[in-house]
């Protein structure tokens, strides 16, 4: 019983981590977003690979600066815990509104995150995350070129 309960608690903490990841994007809390990753974490999106918290946080700070409103829905969490590591996947719908006064205009993206997680002294963190985009609608959504010197 203790093993099953421990596994359920780990799964709940990882699910909370995945939700915190999206909530930080929505509030443009780049420090909080970076904190969902390990120091050596990686994030892959649309052909870019970002490594380390600083570079990971700089990506959405660049990519999302032109949007007044953001809303990310995270669903269908599948989490497999194996000791102090875990694999996780979940679906996302990201809505990106460039001008809050024109709420009917937005860039929407649907996709699937594939993640690896690691238990740290500060709790569960993402050691890697990859976004697989499955569809888009509305205005075009893209990522900005990486800053020079990376």
C-alpha positions as CSV (number, residue, x, y, z in Angstrom):
1,X,0.0,0.0,0.0
2,X,2.8,2.5,0.9
3,X,4.4,2.0,-2.6
4,X,1.1,2.7,-4.4
5,X,0.4,5.7,-2.3
6,X,3.9,7.1,-2.9
7,X,3.4,6.6,-6.6
8,X,0.1,8.4,-6.6
9,X,1.7,11.3,-4.7
10,X,4.5,11.5,-7.2
11,X,2.0,11.5,-10.1
12,X,0.0,14.3,-8.5
13,X,3.2,16.3,-8.0
14,X,4.3,15.8,-11.6
15,X,0.8,16.7,-12.8
16,X,1.0,19.9,-10.7
17,X,4.4,20.6,-12.3
18,X,2.9,20.3,-15.8
19,X,0.1,22.7,-14.8
20,X,2.6,25.2,-13.3
21,X,4.6,25.1,-16.5
22,X,1.5,26.4,-18.5
23,X,0.4,28.8,-15.8
24,X,3.8,30.5,-15.8
25,X,3.5,30.9,-19.6
26,X,0.1,32.5,-19.3
27,X,1.3,35.0,-16.6
28,X,4.6,35.6,-18.4
29,X,6.4,34.6,-15.2
30,X,9.7,33.7,-16.9
31,X,11.5,33.0,-13.6
32,X,8.7,30.6,-12.5
33,X,8.7,29.0,-15.9
34,X,12.4,28.4,-15.7
35,X,12.0,27.0,-12.2
36,X,9.9,24.1,-13.6
37,X,13.1,22.8,-15.3
38,X,16.3,21.3,-13.8
39,X,19.4,23.5,-14.2
40,X,20.5,21.4,-17.1
41,X,17.1,21.0,-18.6
42,X,16.2,21.1,-22.3
43,X,13.2,22.4,-24.2
44,X,12.5,21.7,-27.9
45,X,10.0,23.7,-30.0
46,X,9.6,24.1,-33.8
47,X,13.2,23.1,-34.6
48,X,14.9,24.9,-31.7
49,X,16.6,23.2,-28.8
50,X,17.0,25.4,-25.7
51,X,19.3,24.2,-22.9
52,X,19.6,25.5,-19.4
53,X,17.1,27.6,-17.4
54,X,18.3,30.9,-18.8
55,X,18.0,29.9,-22.4
56,X,14.7,28.0,-21.8
57,X,13.2,31.2,-20.2
58,X,14.6,33.5,-22.9
59,X,12.7,31.6,-25.6
60,X,9.1,32.3,-24.6
61,X,10.1,35.8,-23.4
62,X,11.0,36.4,-27.0
63,X,8.3,34.3,-28.7
64,X,5.4,35.6,-26.6
65,X,6.2,39.2,-26.0
66,X,3.9,40.3,-28.8
67,X,0.8,38.8,-27.2
68,X,-1.4,40.7,-24.7
69,X,-3.2,37.5,-23.5
70,X,-2.1,33.9,-23.3
71,X,-4.1,30.8,-22.3
72,X,-2.8,27.3,-22.2
73,X,-5.0,24.2,-21.5
74,X,-3.2,21.1,-20.3
75,X,-5.0,17.8,-20.6
76,X,-4.7,14.0,-20.7
77,X,-1.7,13.7,-18.4
78,X,0.0,10.3,-18.7
79,X,2.8,9.9,-16.1
80,X,5.0,6.9,-15.5
81,X,7.2,7.1,-12.4
82,X,10.3,5.0,-12.1
83,X,12.0,5.8,-8.8
84,X,13.5,9.3,-9.0
85,X,12.7,9.8,-12.7
86,X,9.5,9.8,-14.7
87,X,8.2,10.2,-18.2
88,X,5.1,12.3,-18.8
89,X,3.1,13.5,-21.8
90,X,0.1,15.8,-22.1
91,X,-1.9,17.6,-24.7
92,X,-2.0,21.4,-24.9
93,X,-4.1,24.0,-26.6
94,X,-2.4,27.3,-26.6
95,X,-4.3,30.5,-27.4
96,X,-2.3,33.6,-28.2
97,X,-4.1,37.0,-28.4
98,X,-2.0,39.8,-29.8
99,X,-4.4,42.6,-28.9
100,X,-6.7,42.3,-25.9
101,X,-9.1,44.8,-27.5
102,X,-9.5,42.4,-30.5
103,X,-10.3,39.2,-28.6
104,X,-11.6,37.5,-31.7
105,X,-8.1,37.6,-33.3
106,X,-5.7,34.9,-32.1
107,X,-3.1,32.3,-33.0
108,X,-4.1,28.9,-31.7
109,X,-1.9,25.8,-31.5
110,X,-2.7,22.3,-30.4
111,X,0.0,19.9,-29.6
112,X,1.5,17.2,-27.3
113,X,4.3,17.7,-24.8
114,X,6.7,14.8,-24.3
115,X,8.6,15.2,-21.1
116,X,11.2,13.6,-18.8
117,X,11.1,14.5,-15.1
118,X,13.6,14.2,-12.3
119,X,13.1,14.3,-8.6
120,X,15.3,17.0,-7.1
121,X,15.9,18.4,-3.6
122,X,13.3,21.1,-4.7
123,X,10.7,18.5,-5.9
124,X,10.0,17.2,-9.3
125,X,11.4,19.2,-12.3
126,X,11.4,18.8,-16.0
127,X,14.7,17.5,-17.3
128,X,13.4,17.7,-20.9
129,X,10.3,18.8,-22.7
130,X,9.5,18.6,-26.4
131,X,6.4,20.2,-28.0
132,X,5.0,18.3,-31.0
133,X,2.6,20.7,-32.8
134,X,-0.4,18.8,-34.2
135,X,-2.4,21.7,-35.6
136,X,-2.8,25.4,-35.7
137,X,-5.6,27.9,-36.5
138,X,-6.2,31.6,-36.8
139,X,-3.2,33.9,-37.0
140,X,0.2,32.2,-37.7
141,X,2.2,31.2,-34.7
142,X,5.9,30.8,-34.7
143,X,9.0,31.1,-32.6
144,X,11.4,33.9,-32.9
145,X,15.0,33.2,-34.1
146,X,17.3,32.4,-31.3
147,X,19.4,35.3,-30.0
148,X,22.8,35.6,-31.5
149,X,25.6,34.1,-29.5
150,X,23.7,30.9,-28.4
